[in-house]
Amino acid sequence: MSDGQWDELLAQMRCARDRARLSCYVASGARAYELLGIELGDIDWTRGQIWVLSKGTRARQPVPVSPEALAYLAAYLDEAGLPEPGVAVWRTRRGESRPLTYWAARRIIQRATEALGVNWTLHDLRHTAATAVTHPEFTVTPWSPQQTEAYQTAWQTWRNLAWYIQAALLRARRGGGQTPLRR
């Protein structure tokens, strides 16, 4: 999936939840079912990862996510509110709040890809993150020292912000569930 195709697909997402979920799929390479099962405690804002239950071993394991995916996830949680402990992060938007099912998540992607005239699936998104490192026709240009320094500075800033967000969410949880970002 090219950057342009990614931008078009992301633009098809109708809400913060779907932008966050799509970003987490692509950034982590996690299976759809694994990602749908995450709870608030499974998000490690500081390390830039989420913890999923592996399909094969059923072991809890971390998968990396991008700062962009975590930013979308923070926006979704701010919009939807924090789930109770033990409750899945990804919730329905209509009717009684309940965990988002695989079939509903699949349909959201289907609607977006139909609008774009492509046939991508949730499983395709799982492999998008690995494309650049597994296919020889894609090359990764080495970074210059300036790019490396800029990345390190941005990553440190992101980690500091992630720590602040995680601390604020924990304080909000103790104080009645409202996030400090809501006005």
N, C-alpha and C positions, 0 to 999 in steps of 0.2 A: 504494500500500500504506500503510495507516494505521499509526500507532505500535503500536496494539493487535495488528494483524495481523502486524507485524514481530516483536513479542514472542512471539506464538504460533508463528510459523515458527522463530524462533531456539530456542525451547524444544523443538522437535521434533528438533533436531540431537543426535545420540547421543554425540558426542565432541568434544574440543577442536579436532581437525582440521576437523571439519565446521562448527563455530561460527566458526572463524577464516576458513575459505573462504567461507562465506555472508556474513560481515561484509565481507570484502574485495571480493566481487562487488558488493554493494550500495553500498559506500563509494566504489569506484573507477569503476564503470561499464565496467570492462574486459570484453572478450569472454571467455567461458568458456575457450576454447582459449588465449588470451593469458595468462590468470591461471594456468592449469594448468602453463604452461611456466616459471614463475619459479624462480630458484635463490636460494640464500642471499645471494649478492652483489647480487641485484637489489632487495633490501629496503634502503631508506634510512630508518633509524629516526629520524634527526635531522630530516630534512625532511618526514617523514610522507608518503612516497610509495614506490611500487614501480615498477620498470622492466620494461616488457613489450615483446615484439616485436609490432609492429603487424601486423595481418592484411594490410592493403593494401600498405603500403610495405616491410614486413619491417624497418623501422627500429626501433631501440630507443628507446622514449620513456617518460617518467615519467607516472604517473597518481597522483593523490592518494588517500590512504586515511585513514580517521578514526583518532584515537587509540584508540577502542574496538576497531577492526579490528586495529591493531597489538598491542594488549594480548592479544587472543585469539590472534593469531599467535605472540606470545612464549610464551603458555601452551602452545600446540601444540608448539612447538619444544622447550620444556622437557620436555614429556611424551614426545615421540617421539625426541628427540635431534637433533643437528645433522646435516644431510645432508652428504655429501662434496662438495667443489668440483665444479661441473659437473653436479650431480645435482639434479633437480627437488625443490622443497620439499614438494609435495603427494605423499605416498606412500600405498601400500596399508597397511592395518592387519593383514591376515591373510596368512599364508604368507610367502613370500620378499618382501622389500621391493622394490617396483618403482613407477614413476611411476603416479599415479592417472590413469586414462583419462577422456576426455570422457564416455563411456557410463556409467562408474561414478559420476562426479560427477552426471550427469543423473539416474541412478536414485536417488541419495541425496535429491535434491530431490523427485523423484516420490513417494517413500515418505512424505516429510513433508507434501507438499501433499495426498496422498490421505487421510492421517490427519486433515487439517484440512477436507477436503471442498472444496478449491479446485483450480484448474488452472493454477498458475503454473509457468513454465519458467525455465531458466537465462537465457534471453534476456529474459524479463520482469524478472529481477533487474538486468540490465544497464541497463534504463531507469528503474528505481526511483530511482536517485540523481539523475536529471535532472528528475524530475516537477515539483518545486516551482519550478523556474526556467523550464520550457517551457510550462506550462499556466496560462492566466490565471485559472482558477478556484481555483488555489492561490495564496495570498499569503504573503509573508514579512513579518512584523511587524518594523519597525525596532527595533534594540536601544536600550535606555536607556544612558546613560553608565556606570551601575553594571554592566550586563550586559557591556558592551564591556570594561570594566576587569577584570571577573571572567574573561572569556574570555581576555584577554591574559595574565593571571596564570596561568591554568590551562594555556594553550598553552606559556608559557615553562617552567613546571614539567614539562610533558610532554616538551618538547624536551630538557631537562636529563636526564630519566629515559631518554629514547630514546638519548641519547648514552652514558649509563652502560650500558644494555643492549647497545648495539652494541659498546662497548669490552669488556664482559665476555664477549660471544660470541666476539669475536676472540681474547681471551686463552684462552678455553676451547678454541677450535679449535687453537691452538698447543700447548695442554697435554694433548692426548689426546682431545678431543671431548666431555668432560663439561661441562655448563653449571654455573655456580656456584650456580644455584638448586636443583640436585638435592642431596638429603641422603643 
